[in-house]
Amino acid sequence: MNSDKDPSALYLLAIRAMAQIGCLLTLVAGGALVVGLAVDTILGTKPFGLLVLLLGSIPVSLWVIYRYTTYHAKRFQNPAPPKEEDNQWE
C-alpha cells in the first residue's frame, strides 16, 4: 500500500484496526462479566468473583492488544510472496 497515492487508505486501515481492537476488548470484558456473574451465582460470593475476573481481564486485554498489533505489524512489513506469473525463469 502506497500512502503517497491514496492517504485515505491509511486512515481506513487505522479505523479498521481500532474497530477490531474495540471489539476484541468488548469480548474480553464481556466474557469476564458473564463468567464472573456465573461464578458468583454458583459459589454465592456476590461481588467477589465478578471483581476478580474484571480486574483479571485488564492484563488479558493488554495481551490481546499486544498480540493483535504484533501480528498485523509483521503482516504489513513482510512483502507479499511472488506470484507464479511473475517468475521470469520459466
Number of C-alpha atoms within 10 A of each C-alpha: 9 8 10 9 8 10 11 11 14 14 12 11 11 12 12 12 15 12 12 14 17 13 12 16 19 13 13 17 20 14 15 22 18 14 16 21 21 14 18 17 13 10 11 12 12 14 13 15 21 20 16 12 19 21 13 13 19 15 11 15 18 12 12 16 17 11 12 15 14 12 11 11 11 10 11 11 8 8 8 8 6 8 7 8 7 8 8 6 4 6
